[in-house]
Amino acid sequence: MIPLGIALPWSLPLTLVIYGVVVAAAVWIYRDAKARGSRYAPLWALSTLVFTIVPVLAYLYLHREAGPAR
């Protein structure tokens, strides 16, 4: 059993990978929204950074019929 307060050796790299995926998703959503001409692109990116998966799912749902941005 691991005592509380002692970090596992893989916890830092795992945390960095998770944060990296969230930042990559925010950048992708920002670029896609900007390419579509959305004035809310920074808001989409910021909400992705704060709330992670919920804005990603909402963005994908709202833009599902529009197809890829050009």
C-alpha positions in Angstrom: 0.0 0.0 0.0 1.3 3.5 -0.9 1.0 6.1 1.8 -0.9 9.3 1.0 1.3 12.2 -0.3 3.8 10.0 -2.1 3.6 10.4 -5.9 4.0 7.4 -8.1 6.9 7.6 -10.5 4.6 7.7 -13.6 2.2 10.3 -12.3 4.1 13.3 -13.6 4.6 12.0 -17.2 1.0 10.9 -17.3 -0.3 14.3 -16.1 1.8 16.0 -18.7 0.4 13.8 -21.5 -3.1 14.5 -20.3 -2.5 18.2 -20.2 -0.8 18.0 -23.7 -3.9 16.3 -25.1 -6.2 19.0 -23.6 -4.0 21.8 -25.0 -3.9 20.1 -28.4 -7.7 19.8 -28.5 -8.0 23.5 -27.5 -5.6 24.6 -30.3 -7.5 22.4 -32.8 -10.9 23.8 -31.8 -9.5 27.4 -31.9 -8.1 26.9 -35.4 -11.2 25.2 -36.7 -13.5 27.8 -35.3 -11.3 30.6 -36.7 -11.3 28.9 -40.1 -15.1 28.8 -40.0 -15.2 32.5 -39.2 -16.5 32.1 -35.7 -16.0 35.2 -33.5 -16.2 32.9 -30.5 -13.0 30.9 -31.4 -11.1 32.2 -28.3 -14.1 31.3 -26.1 -14.2 27.8 -27.5 -10.5 27.3 -26.8 -10.7 28.7 -23.3 -13.7 26.6 -22.4 -11.8 23.5 -23.7 -8.9 24.3 -21.4 -11.2 24.8 -18.4 -13.8 22.1 -18.9 -11.9 19.7 -21.1 -14.2 17.1 -22.7 -17.6 18.8 -22.5 -16.8 21.7 -24.9 -15.1 19.3 -27.3 -18.2 17.1 -27.5 -20.4 20.2 -27.8 -18.3 21.6 -30.6 -18.2 18.4 -32.5 -22.0 18.0 -32.1 -22.8 21.6 -33.2 -20.6 21.4 -36.3 -21.2 17.8 -37.3 -23.1 18.7 -40.5 -20.8 21.5 -41.6 -18.0 19.2 -42.6 -14.3 20.0 -42.4 -13.3 23.7 -42.4 -11.5 24.9 -45.5 
